[in-house]
Amino acid sequence: MKHIIILGDGMADWAVPSLGNKTLLQYANTPYMDMLARMGRTGMLKTVADGFHPGSEVANMSVMGYDLKKVYEGRGVLEAASIGVDLQPDDMAMRCNIICVEGDMLKNHSAGHITTEEADELIKYLNEKLGTDCIRFYTGVQYRHLLVIKGGDKRLECVPPHDIPLQPFRPNMVKALCPEAQETAELINALILKSQELLANHPVNLRRISEGKDPANSIWPWSPGYRPQMEPLSKKYPSIRKGSVITAVDLIRGIGRYAGLRCIDVEGATGLYTTNYEGKAAAAIEALKTDDFVYLHIEASDEAGHEGNVDLKLKTIEYLDRRAIAPIYEAIKTWDEPVAIAVLPDHPTPCELRTHTAEPVPFLIYYPGIEPDGVQTYDEVACRQGAYGQLEKDEFMNLFMNI
């Protein structure tokens, strides 16, 4: 039995009044997800362990069965793994967003979805002006980049920028959680303010403003940590002799690298609703011909949720169903070697709230010969009645990989 997890980032949501108090998964036209739920079994999964922030890194590591208390070191270290930065024992890595500020307000966490090419120019400029032997900036993807501080103290309170859209940024700057971390906190806050001075009139931003786009006029470092101690999935699950991850998001690539999965690049994979769904599906089908396990991650619904755009999020859910799940199922249903399919989000990203929440998420599992549980649709309400009940920690992965 081969295995594929198809993860629609952030696609779970709350009931929306304008949709007749249905969730987006209930309202969307998703014939393949509903069919797989009807032919398979369903349940709910608690992906955010108690005491952890509901970030995508937390939730995806949890989906893969990792004990967060043992391995979690924040997003920065995952960005580092994704872009090939080999962290040393005294290196503190942080996710470094390029954001848009307007006056004292953090307007958005993505600088209006800046391109990687534009961001690369800005990150290299900041590294030239602010980098030292102890401070280094590295280009990632789109608005998601890396800051490494040698000797930094990770005992910091950092607010994710996507949690505070349209809020004042100064009260949410970095705070030390102990006296020993105060120097690191002051250094990071100084870098934020210096970046705003340097980026205000940079040619990239002057051009973006002239085109009616948001300027990328500040950095926002957060989620500090050191190199994690993650064992490969092949050691946890012997049936995974060879596995792969397909994603447009660097932090998921980083998780994949630490998990011992090969990262498959897909042309046109953007992380937005414009992503190459068909290309990702084709890559997953091809990978399943040689690999035992494929982790297909599609980010678009999460970004739509952060924008608070109900119509766009509905579109991303329907695209996932029609343009990714459908071709994968149709391709593998006649294979001699059966393939187990799991579909789920990592966490909800309610359009109303525009950020992540920690509620359990619905999941489905289907494989040839499974006994259905009677659930007819795939959504947050129906899956509560599923045969698997509510799972947590490594229960989902243990269940799925032992089919």
C-alpha positions in Angstrom: 0.0 0.0 0.0 1.3 3.4 -1.0 0.2 6.5 0.8 -0.6 10.2 -0.1 -1.6 13.0 2.1 -3.3 15.9 0.3 -3.3 18.9 2.6 -5.3 22.0 1.8 -3.6 24.6 4.1 -6.1 26.5 6.2 -9.2 25.4 4.3 -11.2 24.6 7.4 -13.3 27.6 8.5 -16.2 28.8 10.6 -19.9 29.1 9.6 -20.4 32.1 7.4 -23.7 34.0 7.6 -23.6 35.0 4.0 -23.4 31.3 3.1 -26.5 30.4 5.0 -24.4 29.7 8.2 -22.5 27.0 6.4 -18.7 26.6 6.5 -16.9 27.0 3.2 -16.3 23.2 3.0 -20.0 22.7 3.4 -20.9 25.3 0.8 -18.2 24.6 -1.8 -18.8 22.2 -4.7 -16.4 19.4 -3.9 -17.6 16.2 -5.6 -14.3 14.3 -5.2 -13.8 15.1 -1.5 -17.4 14.2 -0.8 -17.0 11.0 -2.8 -13.9 9.9 -0.9 -15.6 10.7 2.4 -18.6 8.6 1.3 -16.4 5.7 0.2 -14.0 6.0 3.1 -13.9 6.9 6.8 -13.6 10.3 8.5 -12.9 11.9 11.7 -11.4 15.0 13.4 -7.8 15.7 14.2 -6.4 18.0 16.8 -3.3 19.3 15.0 -2.3 22.0 17.5 -1.0 20.6 20.8 -1.8 22.4 24.0 0.5 25.3 24.6 1.5 25.8 21.0 0.6 28.6 18.6 -1.6 27.4 15.7 1.1 28.0 13.0 1.4 26.0 9.9 4.8 24.6 11.0 3.2 23.3 14.2 0.2 21.8 12.5 2.1 20.2 9.6 4.7 18.7 11.9 1.8 17.4 14.0 0.0 15.9 11.0 3.3 14.0 10.2 3.3 12.5 13.7 6.1 14.5 15.3 6.1 15.2 19.1 6.2 19.0 19.1 7.6 19.2 22.6 10.6 17.3 21.5 11.3 18.8 18.0 9.7 22.2 17.7 12.1 25.0 17.1 10.0 27.6 15.2 9.7 28.5 11.6 13.1 30.1 11.1 15.0 26.8 11.2 12.6 25.3 8.6 13.2 28.3 6.3 16.9 27.6 6.7 16.6 23.9 5.8 14.4 24.8 2.8 16.9 27.2 1.3 20.0 25.2 2.2 21.4 27.3 5.1 23.3 24.9 7.4 22.8 26.2 10.9 25.6 26.0 13.4 24.9 25.1 17.1 25.0 28.8 18.2 22.9 30.1 15.3 19.4 31.4 16.1 17.2 31.4 13.0 14.0 33.4 12.5 11.4 33.7 9.8 11.8 37.2 8.4 8.8 38.5 6.6 8.9 41.5 4.4 5.7 43.3 5.3 3.9 46.5 4.5 3.5 49.2 7.2 1.4 52.3 6.7 2.1 54.9 9.3 2.1 53.0 12.6 -0.1 50.2 11.3 0.9 46.8 10.0 -1.1 46.8 6.8 -0.3 43.3 5.7 2.1 40.4 6.3 3.1 39.8 2.7 3.9 43.3 1.3 1.0 42.8 -1.1 2.4 39.3 -2.1 5.7 40.7 -3.3 7.5 38.6 -5.9 10.6 36.6 -5.0 12.6 38.6 -7.5 11.7 41.9 -5.9 12.2 40.6 -2.4 15.6 39.2 -3.3 16.8 42.7 -4.3 15.6 44.1 -1.0 17.0 41.3 1.2 20.4 41.5 -0.5 20.3 45.3 0.1 19.4 44.8 3.8 22.2 42.3 4.2 24.6 44.7 2.7 23.5 47.5 5.0 22.7 45.7 8.2 24.6 42.4 8.0 27.6 41.7 10.1 29.6 38.7 11.2 26.8 37.9 13.6 23.7 39.0 11.5 22.8 37.6 8.1 19.8 37.9 5.9 18.9 35.2 3.4 16.4 35.3 0.5 13.6 32.8 0.7 10.4 32.8 -1.3 8.0 35.8 -2.0 7.6 37.5 1.4 9.1 34.7 3.5 12.8 35.0 4.3 15.4 34.2 6.9 17.4 36.1 9.6 20.2 34.3 11.4 21.7 35.8 14.5 24.8 34.1 15.8 24.6 33.8 19.6 21.0 35.0 19.7 18.7 34.0 22.6 15.5 32.5 21.5 13.6 33.2 24.7 11.5 35.9 23.0 7.9 36.8 22.6 7.3 37.4 18.9 3.9 38.1 17.3 3.3 36.5 13.9 2.6 39.4 11.4 -0.4 37.6 9.9 -2.0 37.7 13.4 -2.1 41.5 13.5 -3.3 42.9 10.1 -4.4 46.5 10.3 -3.1 46.8 13.9 -0.4 49.1 15.3 3.0 47.4 15.0 4.9 49.0 17.8 3.1 47.4 20.7 3.7 44.0 19.0 7.4 44.3 18.5 9.7 41.7 20.1 9.8 41.3 23.9 12.3 39.4 26.0 10.9 36.6 28.1 13.9 36.7 30.4 16.7 39.3 31.2 19.3 37.2 29.3 17.2 37.7 26.1 16.8 41.5 26.4 19.9 42.2 24.2 18.6 40.0 21.4 15.1 41.6 21.6 16.6 45.1 21.4 18.8 44.1 18.5 15.8 42.7 16.5 13.6 45.7 17.2 16.5 48.0 16.1 16.7 46.0 12.8 13.0 46.4 12.2 13.2 50.2 12.6 16.4 50.5 10.6 14.9 48.4 7.8 12.0 50.9 7.5 14.4 53.8 7.1 16.4 51.9 4.4 13.4 50.5 2.5 11.3 53.6 2.4 12.8 55.0 -0.8 14.3 51.9 -2.3 13.8 51.7 -6.1 11.8 48.5 -5.8 9.3 50.2 -3.5 9.1 53.4 -5.5 8.3 51.3 -8.5 5.7 49.3 -6.6 4.0 52.5 -5.3 3.9 53.9 -8.8 2.1 50.8 -9.9 -0.4 51.0 -7.2 1.0 48.2 -5.1 1.8 48.0 -1.4 5.5 48.8 -0.7 7.6 46.2 1.1 8.9 48.7 3.6 9.7 46.7 6.7 11.0 43.4 8.0 9.2 41.5 10.7 11.4 38.7 12.3 9.5 36.1 14.4 9.5 32.4 15.4 13.1 32.0 16.7 14.8 28.7 17.2 17.9 26.5 16.9 18.5 23.5 14.6 15.9 20.8 15.5 16.5 17.2 16.3 13.9 15.5 14.0 14.3 11.8 13.0 13.4 10.9 9.5 9.9 9.5 8.9 11.5 6.3 7.6 12.6 5.5 11.1 9.2 6.3 12.6 7.3 4.4 9.9 9.2 1.5 8.3 6.8 1.4 5.3 8.2 4.7 4.2 11.4 3.6 2.4 11.2 6.5 0.0 9.1 9.6 0.3 8.6 13.1 -1.1 7.0 16.5 -0.4 5.4 18.8 -3.0 4.9 22.4 -1.9 5.4 26.0 -2.8 6.0 27.0 0.8 9.5 27.0 2.1 8.7 26.1 5.7 7.0 22.9 4.5 10.0 22.1 2.3 12.1 22.6 5.5 9.9 20.1 7.4 10.3 17.7 4.5 14.0 17.9 4.5 14.3 17.3 8.2 11.8 14.5 7.8 14.0 12.8 5.2 11.7 13.5 2.2 12.9 14.6 -1.2 11.5 18.0 -2.2 9.9 18.1 -5.7 9.8 21.5 -7.4 6.8 22.2 -9.7 7.0 25.0 -12.2 4.3 27.6 -11.5 3.7 26.6 -7.9 3.1 30.0 -6.2 1.3 29.3 -2.9 -1.6 31.4 -4.2 -4.9 30.6 -6.0 -2.9 31.0 -9.2 -0.7 28.0 -8.3 -0.2 25.2 -10.8 -2.7 22.7 -9.4 -2.4 20.4 -12.4 1.4 20.4 -12.2 1.3 19.5 -8.5 -1.1 16.7 -9.1 1.0 15.4 -12.0 4.1 15.5 -9.8 2.3 13.6 -7.1 1.1 10.9 -9.5 4.6 10.5 -10.9 6.2 10.4 -7.4 3.8 7.7 -6.3 5.1 5.4 -9.1 8.5 5.2 -7.2 7.8 6.5 -3.7 5.9 4.9 -0.8 4.7 8.2 0.6 3.8 11.6 -0.8 2.9 14.7 1.1 1.2 17.2 -1.3 0.7 20.6 0.3 -1.4 23.3 -1.3 -1.3 26.7 0.3 -3.9 28.8 -1.6 -6.8 28.5 0.9 -4.7 29.7 3.8 -3.7 32.9 1.9 -7.3 33.5 0.9 -8.3 33.1 4.6 -5.7 35.6 5.7 -7.2 38.1 3.1 -10.6 37.5 4.6 -11.9 36.8 1.1 -14.7 34.3 1.2 -15.3 34.1 -2.5 -11.6 33.5 -3.2 -11.3 30.8 -0.5 -14.3 29.0 -1.9 -12.6 29.0 -5.3 -9.4 27.6 -3.9 -11.3 24.8 -2.2 -13.1 23.9 -5.4 -9.8 24.2 -7.4 -8.2 21.7 -4.9 -11.0 19.3 -5.5 -11.3 19.6 -9.3 -7.7 20.3 -10.3 -5.7 18.2 -7.8 -7.7 15.5 -6.0 -9.7 14.5 -9.1 -6.8 13.8 -11.4 -4.9 12.0 -8.6 -7.8 9.8 -7.8 -8.6 9.0 -11.4 -5.0 8.1 -12.1 -4.4 5.8 -9.2 -7.8 4.1 -8.9 -6.8 1.4 -11.4 -3.3 0.8 -10.2 -2.3 -2.8 -9.3 -0.7 -1.5 -6.1 -3.4 0.3 -4.0 -2.9 3.8 -2.8 -4.4 5.1 0.5 -5.5 8.8 0.3 -5.9 11.2 3.2 -7.3 14.7 2.7 -7.3 17.3 5.4 -6.2 20.9 6.3 -3.5 21.6 8.8 -5.6 24.2 10.8 -8.6 26.5 10.2 -8.0 30.0 8.8 -11.4 31.6 9.3 -12.1 34.4 6.8 -13.8 36.3 9.6 -10.7 36.2 11.8 -8.1 36.3 9.0 -5.6 34.2 11.0 -5.2 30.6 12.2 -7.1 29.0 15.0 -6.5 25.8 16.9 -9.8 23.9 16.5 -9.6 20.3 15.4 -9.9 19.8 11.6 -11.8 17.3 9.5 -10.0 14.5 7.7 -10.9 11.6 5.5 -9.1 8.4 4.7 -9.9 6.2 1.7 -8.3 3.1 0.2 -9.7 0.2 -1.8 -11.5 -2.2 0.5 -12.1 0.2 3.4 -15.4 -0.2 5.1 -17.3 3.2 4.9 -18.6 4.8 8.0 -21.7 6.4 6.6 -20.5 10.0 6.5 -21.7 11.4 3.2 -19.8 14.7 2.8 -16.4 16.1 3.7 -16.7 19.1 6.0 -16.2 20.3 9.6 -19.7 19.2 10.7 -20.2 15.8 9.0 -16.7 14.5 9.9 -17.6 14.9 13.6 -19.8 11.8 13.1 -16.9 9.8 11.5 -15.8 6.4 12.7 -12.3 7.6 13.7 -13.7 10.1 16.2 -11.2 12.8 17.3 -7.5 11.9 17.1 -4.5 13.8 18.4 -0.7 13.7 18.6 0.7 10.9 16.4 -2.6 8.9 16.3 -3.6 10.0 12.7 -0.2 9.2 11.2 0.1 5.9 13.0 -3.4 5.0 11.8 -2.8 6.1 8.2 0.7 4.5 7.8 -0.4 1.2 9.3 -3.2 0.7 6.7 
